[in-house]
Amino acid sequence: MAKYAAPGRSGGIVAFRDQYDHFVGGEYVPPSRGFYFDNPSPVTGEVFTRVARGTAEDVDHALDAAHGAARAWGRTSAADRATVLCEIADRVEDNLEVIAVAETWDSGRPIRETLFTDLPAAADHFRYCAAVARAQEGGISRSDGDLVAHHFHEPLGVVGIAVPWTSALLTTAWHLAPALAAGNTVVLKPSEHTPASIHVLVGLISDLLPPGVLNVVTGFDVEAAAPMSANRRIAKAVIVPEQTRWTPTVYFADLTRQHDARYTGALDGFAGFTLNRASTAMVQNKAYDHFLLDATARTGAVRLGDPLDPTTTAGPQVSAAHLARTLTRVDQCVREGARLVMGGDPVDLGGGYYVAPAIFEIDHKTRVVHEDFTGPITLVSRFDDVDDAVKAVNEVPPSPSAGVWSRDAGVGYRTGRAIRAGRVWVNNHPSHAGFLAERRDLVESYQHTKNMVVAY
């Protein structure tokens, strides 16, 4: 598969605008204060567009549009809303390469992940929420004599959603799809690091939605997301954090008995975490040296480079500031006594924000484990048995997700149940999976239930 041409270059399939305004009420409107900010690509470090710098005034303007459309959209039948969501999924799939290249250029996430994992999963999530909305039922019960209680699912009204740069378009789908399926109108605030790719998506699907149902306000979190979340005209504010807790994964010694698909999956999972997020790998003492040697070799074999090349497995950090934070975190690990196994150095590829994925050996009580961070750093520690592993994982604040790898199904099950985490992967790690993303009540989380008691 050939490398994709950079946007705006010869052979490129994406052409970004020179400037993006806010998208409000079905049209692009300039920022209230007239301010814009530069949007550089992490691939080269060069600015490729300017984006509106929103403030509380812009949020209010978007809320005006959202409230103006809320009544009609909320009264649209579930079947009709589901049809629109399926059309959005179709539009995403029809423009898969365009959207994938846009996100890769905007965020640095490798094209092999945006094209083959994130966007297909995003399209599927729109269809999933459409199906949930169509199948949703209310309730009815007889309370006393001729009194009958009816239960109706109703939209909240206007929802504010602020999404991070991490898998920006997939994360947007995880929250936008159920909000729309539930009958809400939305004010969407993308990360200041990845606003342009959101605009590419919106430009492709905006004609499918009535004006005001989906509005986009760009800008810095402190100037736009903060006033949005605090605004009383928003029924529900969803602020998805950029930085997450270190993701713990437990590897039991029985994995190393065979070099088969299970073992390869564990090594791939280790390397995948190392490339994409901060993680802690807890390896059983009996096979610690064996596993660490293989995991380090697997991570060292990844290809760091241009994310528009389908053979690239690790791209740049999302911004110069995030690269600096990653390098600072590497220094912090060293200062706290961690032993650097590999990586951690900036990589000069002629531009962009690249760093070699780092692996450290630590004691699991090291303070850095407890701090929120998103970056290509893995901290490896030892454990003796199931109880030791569970204690180590649960000593730190609960993580949104965790992993367990073992050939013993009973060990995997018991360990997974004992770990405090929102989601635990046992012998797998689907890169597209998000906590709560597949729950049937996800749509209901964007609704309230009205109880109406009728005397007949």
C-alpha positions as CSV (number, residue, x, y, z in Angstrom):
1,M,0.0,0.0,0.0
2,A,1.5,3.3,-1.1
3,K,2.2,6.2,1.2
4,Y,-0.4,9.0,1.1
5,A,0.6,12.4,-0.1
6,A,0.5,15.2,2.4
7,P,-2.6,17.5,2.3
8,G,-2.1,20.4,-0.1
9,R,0.7,18.7,-1.9
10,S,0.7,17.1,-5.4
11,G,-1.5,13.9,-5.3
12,G,-3.0,14.8,-1.9
13,I,-6.6,13.8,-1.4
14,V,-7.2,16.4,1.4
15,A,-7.2,20.2,1.0
16,F,-7.6,22.0,4.2
17,R,-9.0,25.6,4.2
18,D,-6.6,28.4,5.0
19,Q,-8.9,29.3,7.9
20,Y,-11.7,27.7,9.8
21,D,-14.4,29.7,11.6
22,H,-16.9,28.3,14.1
23,F,-19.7,26.1,12.7
24,V,-22.9,27.4,14.2
25,G,-26.5,27.1,13.1
26,G,-25.5,25.3,9.9
27,E,-23.0,27.9,8.7
28,Y,-19.5,29.1,9.4
29,V,-19.3,32.2,11.5
30,P,-16.2,34.2,12.6
31,P,-15.2,34.3,16.2
32,S,-16.8,37.1,18.3
33,R,-13.5,38.7,19.2
34,G,-11.9,38.1,15.8
35,F,-9.1,36.0,17.1
36,Y,-7.6,32.9,15.4
37,F,-4.7,30.6,16.3
38,D,-2.3,28.6,14.2
39,N,-2.8,24.9,13.7
40,P,0.5,23.1,13.0
41,S,0.8,19.5,11.8
42,P,2.8,17.4,14.2
43,V,4.1,15.5,11.2
44,T,6.3,18.4,10.1
45,G,5.8,21.1,12.7
46,E,4.6,23.5,10.0
47,V,1.3,25.5,10.3
48,F,-1.2,24.4,7.7
49,T,-4.3,26.4,8.7
50,R,-5.7,28.9,11.2
51,V,-8.6,28.1,13.5
52,A,-11.1,30.4,15.3
53,R,-10.2,31.1,18.9
54,G,-13.5,30.8,20.7
55,T,-14.6,32.4,24.0
56,A,-17.7,32.4,26.2
57,E,-19.5,34.7,23.7
58,D,-19.0,32.1,20.9
59,V,-20.3,29.4,23.2
60,D,-23.4,31.5,23.9
61,H,-23.9,32.0,20.1
62,A,-23.7,28.2,19.6
63,L,-26.1,27.6,22.4
64,D,-28.6,30.0,20.8
65,A,-28.5,27.9,17.7
66,A,-28.7,24.6,19.6
67,H,-31.6,25.7,21.7
68,G,-33.4,27.0,18.5
69,A,-33.1,23.5,17.0
70,A,-33.7,21.4,20.1
71,R,-37.5,21.3,20.1
72,A,-37.8,20.1,16.5
73,W,-34.9,17.6,16.7
74,G,-36.2,16.3,20.1
75,R,-39.6,15.6,18.5
76,T,-38.2,13.9,15.5
77,S,-39.1,10.2,15.6
78,A,-36.5,7.7,16.8
79,A,-36.8,6.0,13.4
80,D,-36.0,9.3,11.6
81,R,-33.1,10.1,13.9
82,A,-31.7,6.6,13.4
83,T,-31.9,7.0,9.6
84,V,-29.8,10.2,9.9
85,L,-27.2,8.4,12.0
86,C,-27.0,5.6,9.5
87,E,-26.5,8.2,6.8
88,I,-23.7,9.7,8.8
89,A,-22.1,6.3,9.0
90,D,-22.4,5.8,5.3
91,R,-20.9,9.2,4.6
92,V,-17.9,8.4,6.9
93,E,-17.3,5.1,5.1
94,D,-17.7,6.8,1.6
95,N,-15.0,9.3,2.6
96,L,-12.8,7.0,4.8
97,E,-9.5,7.8,3.2
98,V,-10.1,11.6,3.2
99,I,-11.1,11.7,6.8
100,A,-8.3,9.4,7.9
101,V,-5.6,11.4,6.1
102,A,-7.1,14.6,7.7
103,E,-6.9,13.2,11.2
104,T,-3.4,11.7,10.7
105,W,-2.1,15.1,9.5
106,D,-3.8,16.9,12.3
107,S,-2.9,14.6,15.2
108,G,0.1,12.5,14.0
109,R,-1.8,9.2,14.6
110,P,-0.6,6.7,12.0
111,I,-2.8,6.2,9.0
112,R,-2.9,2.5,9.6
113,E,-4.8,3.2,12.8
114,T,-7.1,6.1,11.6
115,L,-8.0,4.3,8.3
116,F,-8.3,0.7,9.5
117,T,-9.3,1.0,13.1
118,D,-10.7,4.3,14.3
119,L,-12.9,5.4,11.5
120,P,-14.5,2.0,10.7
121,A,-15.3,1.8,14.5
122,A,-16.7,5.4,14.4
123,A,-19.0,4.5,11.6
124,D,-20.1,1.3,13.4
125,H,-20.8,3.3,16.5
126,F,-23.2,5.6,14.7
127,R,-25.1,2.6,13.4
128,Y,-25.0,0.9,16.8
129,C,-26.6,4.0,18.5
130,A,-29.1,4.2,15.6
131,A,-30.2,0.7,16.3
132,V,-30.4,1.3,20.1
133,A,-32.6,4.4,19.5
134,R,-35.0,2.5,17.2
135,A,-35.3,-0.4,19.7
136,Q,-35.7,1.7,22.8
137,E,-38.9,1.2,24.8
138,G,-40.6,3.0,27.5
139,G,-42.6,1.4,30.3
140,I,-46.0,1.2,31.8
141,S,-47.3,-0.1,35.2
142,R,-50.5,0.0,37.1
143,S,-49.9,1.6,40.4
144,D,-53.3,1.6,42.2
145,G,-56.7,1.0,40.9
146,D,-57.2,3.1,37.8
147,L,-53.9,4.9,38.2
148,V,-51.4,3.9,35.5
149,A,-47.8,5.1,35.4
150,H,-46.2,5.7,32.1
151,H,-42.4,6.0,31.6
152,F,-41.0,8.0,28.7
153,H,-37.4,8.5,27.5
154,E,-36.9,12.1,26.6
155,P,-33.9,14.1,25.4
156,L,-32.1,16.3,27.9
157,G,-32.0,19.2,25.4
158,V,-28.7,20.7,24.6
159,V,-25.5,18.8,25.3
160,G,-21.9,20.2,25.4
161,I,-19.1,17.8,24.4
162,A,-15.4,18.6,24.6
163,V,-13.2,15.9,23.1
164,P,-9.4,15.4,23.4
165,W,-6.8,14.9,20.7
166,T,-6.4,11.2,21.5
167,S,-8.2,9.3,18.7
168,A,-10.1,12.6,18.2
169,L,-12.7,11.4,15.6
170,L,-13.4,8.1,17.2
171,T,-13.8,9.7,20.6
172,T,-16.1,12.3,19.0
173,A,-18.3,9.5,17.6
174,W,-18.4,7.7,21.0
175,H,-20.2,10.8,22.5
176,L,-21.8,12.5,19.5
177,A,-23.7,9.4,18.2
178,P,-25.6,8.7,21.5
179,A,-26.3,12.3,22.1
180,L,-27.9,12.8,18.7
181,A,-29.6,9.4,18.8
182,A,-31.2,10.4,22.1
183,G,-32.7,13.5,20.5
184,N,-30.3,16.2,21.8
185,T,-28.7,19.0,20.0
186,V,-24.9,19.4,20.5
187,V,-22.2,22.0,20.9
188,L,-18.9,20.3,20.2
189,K,-15.6,21.6,21.4
190,P,-12.6,19.8,19.8
191,S,-9.1,19.9,21.3
192,E,-7.0,22.9,20.3
193,H,-4.5,20.4,18.9
194,T,-6.9,18.6,16.5
195,P,-9.6,21.1,15.4
196,A,-9.1,20.9,11.6
197,S,-9.9,17.2,11.2
198,I,-13.2,17.7,13.1
199,H,-14.0,20.4,10.6
200,V,-13.3,18.0,7.7
201,L,-15.8,15.5,9.3
202,V,-18.4,18.2,9.9
203,G,-18.1,19.5,6.4
204,L,-18.9,16.0,5.1
205,I,-22.0,15.3,7.3
206,S,-23.5,18.7,8.1
207,D,-26.0,18.6,5.3
208,L,-27.5,15.5,6.9
209,L,-28.5,17.3,10.0
210,P,-30.9,20.3,10.5
211,P,-29.2,23.6,11.2
212,G,-28.3,24.0,14.8
213,V,-28.4,20.3,15.7
214,L,-24.6,20.1,15.6
215,N,-22.5,23.2,16.3
216,V,-18.7,23.4,16.6
217,V,-16.8,26.0,18.7
218,T,-13.0,25.7,18.5
219,G,-10.4,27.3,20.8
220,F,-8.4,26.7,23.9
221,D,-10.0,24.6,26.7
222,V,-9.6,27.3,29.3
223,E,-11.3,29.9,27.0
224,A,-14.0,27.8,25.4
225,A,-14.5,24.3,27.1
226,A,-14.5,25.8,30.6
227,P,-17.2,28.3,30.0
228,M,-19.2,25.7,28.1
229,S,-19.1,23.2,30.9
230,A,-20.1,25.9,33.4
231,N,-23.0,27.3,31.3
232,R,-26.4,26.7,32.9
233,R,-28.0,26.6,29.4
234,I,-26.4,23.2,28.9
235,A,-28.3,20.2,30.2
236,K,-25.3,17.9,30.2
237,A,-21.6,18.7,29.8
238,V,-19.2,15.9,28.8
239,I,-15.6,16.9,29.2
240,V,-13.3,14.0,28.0
241,P,-9.9,14.4,29.6
242,E,-6.8,14.4,27.4
243,Q,-4.5,12.9,30.1
244,T,-5.5,9.5,31.5
245,R,-4.2,7.4,34.3
246,W,-1.4,5.0,33.5
247,T,-3.0,1.8,32.2
248,P,-1.9,-1.3,34.1
249,T,-1.5,-4.6,32.4
250,V,-0.7,-7.8,34.2
251,Y,1.4,-10.5,32.4
252,F,1.5,-14.0,34.0
253,A,4.5,-16.3,33.6
254,D,2.6,-19.0,31.8
255,L,2.5,-16.8,28.7
256,T,6.2,-17.6,28.0
257,R,5.6,-21.4,27.8
258,Q,4.9,-21.2,24.1
259,H,5.8,-18.6,21.4
260,D,2.3,-18.9,19.8
261,A,-0.5,-16.5,18.8
262,R,-1.4,-15.8,22.5
263,Y,2.2,-14.8,23.3
264,T,2.5,-12.7,20.1
265,G,-0.8,-11.0,21.1
266,A,0.6,-10.2,24.5
267,L,3.8,-8.8,23.0
268,D,1.8,-6.8,20.5
269,G,-0.4,-5.4,23.3
270,F,2.7,-4.4,25.2
271,A,4.2,-2.6,22.2
272,G,0.8,-1.0,21.3
273,F,0.5,0.5,24.8
274,T,4.1,1.7,24.7
275,L,3.5,3.5,21.4
276,N,0.2,5.1,22.2
277,R,-0.2,5.8,25.9
278,A,1.4,5.8,29.3
279,S,1.2,2.3,30.8
280,T,2.5,0.1,33.5
281,A,3.4,-3.6,32.7
282,M,3.5,-5.9,35.7
283,V,5.3,-9.1,34.9
284,Q,5.4,-12.2,37.0
285,N,8.8,-12.8,38.5
286,K,9.1,-16.4,37.2
287,A,9.3,-15.2,33.6
288,Y,10.3,-11.5,34.1
289,D,13.6,-11.5,32.3
290,H,12.3,-13.7,29.4
291,F,9.2,-11.5,28.8
292,L,11.0,-8.2,29.2
293,L,13.6,-9.2,26.6
294,D,11.0,-10.3,24.1
295,A,8.8,-7.2,24.8
296,T,11.7,-4.9,24.4
297,A,12.7,-6.5,21.1
298,R,9.1,-6.3,19.9
299,T,8.8,-2.6,20.8
300,G,12.2,-1.8,19.3
301,A,11.1,-3.3,16.0
302,V,8.4,-0.7,15.5
303,R,8.8,1.8,12.7
304,L,8.8,5.5,13.9
305,G,8.2,7.9,11.1
306,D,5.8,9.6,8.7
307,P,2.3,8.6,9.9
308,L,1.0,8.9,6.3
309,D,3.1,5.8,5.4
310,P,1.0,2.7,6.1
311,T,4.1,0.8,7.2
312,T,4.7,3.4,10.1
313,T,3.6,2.1,13.5
314,A,4.5,5.1,15.6
315,G,4.0,8.7,14.6
316,P,4.9,12.0,16.3
317,Q,3.6,13.5,19.5
318,V,0.6,15.8,19.0
319,S,2.3,19.1,19.7
320,A,5.7,20.6,20.6
321,A,4.4,21.2,24.1
322,H,3.4,17.5,24.4
323,L,6.8,16.4,23.2
324,A,8.4,18.6,25.8
325,R,6.1,17.0,28.5
326,T,7.0,13.6,27.4
327,L,10.7,14.3,27.6
328,T,10.2,15.9,31.0
329,R,8.4,12.7,32.2
330,V,11.3,10.6,30.9
331,D,13.7,12.8,33.0
332,Q,11.4,12.5,36.0
333,C,11.4,8.7,35.8
334,V,15.2,8.7,35.7
335,R,15.4,11.1,38.7
336,E,13.1,8.8,40.7
337,G,15.4,5.9,40.2
338,A,13.8,4.1,37.3
339,R,16.2,2.2,35.0
340,L,15.9,3.1,31.3
341,V,15.7,0.0,29.2
342,M,15.2,1.7,25.8
343,G,14.1,4.9,24.1
344,G,13.2,8.2,25.6
345,D,15.2,10.4,23.2
346,P,13.9,12.9,20.8
347,V,14.2,11.8,17.1
348,D,15.1,14.2,14.3
349,L,13.2,13.3,11.2
350,G,13.6,16.7,9.6
351,G,10.6,18.3,11.3
352,G,7.8,17.3,13.5
353,Y,7.6,16.1,17.2
354,Y,9.1,12.7,17.4
355,V,10.4,10.7,20.4
356,A,11.5,7.1,20.7
357,P,9.1,5.1,22.8
358,A,10.6,4.6,26.3
359,I,10.6,1.5,28.6
360,F,11.6,1.8,32.2
361,E,12.1,-0.8,35.0
362,I,10.6,0.4,38.3
363,D,9.4,-0.5,41.7
364,H,5.6,-0.3,41.4
365,K,5.5,2.1,44.4
366,T,7.3,4.8,42.3
367,R,5.4,8.0,42.5
368,V,5.3,8.7,38.8
369,V,2.9,5.7,38.4
370,H,0.2,7.6,40.2
371,E,0.3,10.7,38.0
372,D,-1.9,11.2,34.9
373,F,-0.2,11.3,31.6
374,T,-0.6,10.3,27.9
375,G,2.5,9.4,26.1
376,P,4.8,6.6,24.8
377,I,6.2,5.5,28.1
378,T,5.9,2.1,29.7
379,L,6.9,1.3,33.3
380,V,7.7,-2.3,34.0
381,S,7.6,-3.9,37.4
382,R,7.6,-7.4,39.0
383,F,5.0,-9.3,41.0
384,D,5.0,-12.7,42.7
385,D,1.4,-14.0,42.5
386,V,-2.2,-13.0,41.8
387,D,-2.7,-11.3,45.2
388,D,0.5,-9.3,44.8
389,A,-0.5,-8.2,41.3
390,V,-4.0,-7.1,42.3
391,K,-2.7,-5.3,45.4
392,A,-0.2,-3.4,43.2
393,V,-2.8,-2.4,40.7
394,N,-5.4,-1.4,43.3
395,E,-2.9,0.7,45.4
396,V,-3.2,3.5,42.9
397,P,-6.4,5.5,42.0
398,P,-8.7,3.4,39.8
399,S,-7.8,3.4,36.1
400,P,-10.5,3.6,33.3
401,S,-9.0,0.4,31.9
402,A,-6.6,-2.4,32.7
403,G,-5.4,-5.7,31.1
404,V,-4.6,-9.2,32.1
405,W,-2.8,-11.9,30.1
406,S,-2.6,-15.5,31.1
407,R,-3.1,-19.0,29.6
408,D,-5.1,-20.0,32.7
409,A,-8.7,-18.8,32.1
410,G,-9.4,-19.0,35.8
411,V,-6.5,-16.8,36.7
412,G,-7.4,-14.3,34.0
413,Y,-11.0,-14.2,35.2
414,R,-10.3,-13.9,38.9
415,T,-7.6,-11.3,38.4
416,G,-9.8,-9.3,36.1
417,R,-12.7,-9.3,38.6
418,A,-10.4,-8.2,41.5
419,I,-8.8,-5.3,39.7
420,R,-10.5,-1.9,40.2
421,A,-11.0,-0.5,36.7
422,G,-13.9,0.5,34.5
423,R,-12.9,-2.0,31.8
424,V,-10.6,-5.0,32.0
425,W,-9.3,-6.7,28.9
426,V,-8.4,-10.4,29.4
427,N,-6.1,-11.9,26.7
428,N,-7.0,-9.2,24.2
429,H,-6.8,-5.5,23.7
430,P,-9.0,-4.1,20.9
431,S,-7.5,-0.7,20.1
432,H,-10.9,0.7,19.2
433,A,-12.7,-0.2,22.4
434,G,-13.9,2.5,24.7
435,F,-15.4,2.1,28.2
436,L,-19.2,2.4,28.0
437,A,-19.0,2.7,24.2
438,E,-21.0,-0.5,23.6
439,R,-23.5,-0.3,26.5
440,R,-27.2,-0.3,25.5
441,D,-27.9,2.4,28.1
442,L,-25.4,4.7,26.6
443,V,-28.2,6.5,24.7
444,E,-30.3,6.6,27.9
445,S,-27.4,8.4,29.6
446,Y,-28.2,11.4,27.3
447,Q,-31.9,11.3,28.3
448,H,-34.1,11.6,31.3
449,T,-37.0,9.4,32.2
450,K,-40.4,11.1,32.6
451,N,-42.9,9.4,34.9
452,M,-46.5,10.4,34.1
453,V,-49.2,9.0,36.3
454,V,-52.7,9.0,34.7
455,A,-56.0,8.4,36.3
456,Y,-58.4,6.5,34.0
